[in-house]
């Protein structure tokens, strides 16, 4: 349940008159940030989500440019206001907080940074700022992704979903201990070659396999333990002769986390 929301100002043209330069969007962002900062400082909600649009508008309109750079500096100042509110809660209330700042996509090099939606490395590459928690080896040494934020937040808040739900997540926690990350699965010659990277090469990991996707419709998938190997091996081969199917879910499960991949024939 959402206790408090602050949204929809782009349709309030009286308070935020529209202009061709889209400065009204920046003014809306300022309004939302001020309200969010105040609410966090005064009420300390368990979870907050804030979306700012101006940098996206400037990127689409101007691409790689001084205008876009300035929009990013504006967003940085706005994030500073929210961070100050968090620091107040930490100092005055003795609370422990975590903050993530990220973007939902990159931009196309071919259009000078104005567009996105393709599959180029630049369009698919995003960045993450994390404040709070103890960054682990995956955060500091590897390429992270937006999907890593959810399992990190769940861990930080002490929320433990069932294993079956965690198997459905693509992300890896960015703070605290991890066992495995960067999974891979390649189907060839009726075998799946499973790969991963290990944080502790001496640890043992389980290789699990399911041949259904009942979870999609609210059901349960049955996972079979195919092998138990040293994490440092970082590879395992599954012979599919005993497991005929057109679809597979593969999970590498360690002591601290599991990672998985789906394979379709």
Steps between C-alpha positions, in 0.01 A plus 500: 500500500626849411456735797583820317544593135589823325454481124311616189624859484571487127126547441477801734576774249382773736765426761758389243445686168642301211787645297687382192828454692326260741619702800163431658609138537805614698270708720281195559809296588598770750151492650501122534850491649414766757189310604683167510784646707254652747297180530809285552637737762176528693350151461782256417303267271622142462537534123490795263521530121566828317501549121654806330441568130695811398827323416310262272330789320829682447667183377229442239501863390873578503693171531865536597504869583554771758122505553497135600807545721328786680187289549713231661655756736148613594399142576814457709401800713151359540633165616711692749181634660362149547835377632502782757158386622629145532806616691271688737305179571824310555643756740192613690298177502780243500359329191685301236425601141591397148461708183524405134527743211479357148373548145272268307697495173799633311498683168587431140840609376368518143255779590751697703336383821146612413328163468484152648306177471753290310742232617833681473737486798458871562120478502501197730761631743372676812665620817417462871591716799455323835519663840478276807579135552841339451593471129611148409735362238222482241425871540863611490642263236222414256248665265183552704145548374168650607371151588758486781322776694200290605688213670732755663206696642328182618813389683555842655142512627513145636230374264548133408280378212468127444773328301257445215446876470871574527567252219289725274718807561786584263688724744781446749528688832750787481573502873576227750635154424438334163594157372448518124429754227515548120319175407496362148329206327560384143305218333689280252495129408213433744709633786498824698836644589449700819755764604533753781751698702576407860567736790641216713651230281510248787127514562273229358206595279194305389394477137120488477279439197128547431328413172186711544394862551193444717602799712380725218139397561521481880614139519814331630803376310679187622877537508726197482850512646726402211836542669701630795834654402767734626408855413853556371433261213274772354353260243272197488348299216143367514415204277136548397430142395323437831318832492313535168340841465494809280562728798738496798571706810853460631603624845846510658434518873766589756499572871419869468311528173392324184509605136324354200436499129217380277564292190258437211557258215 
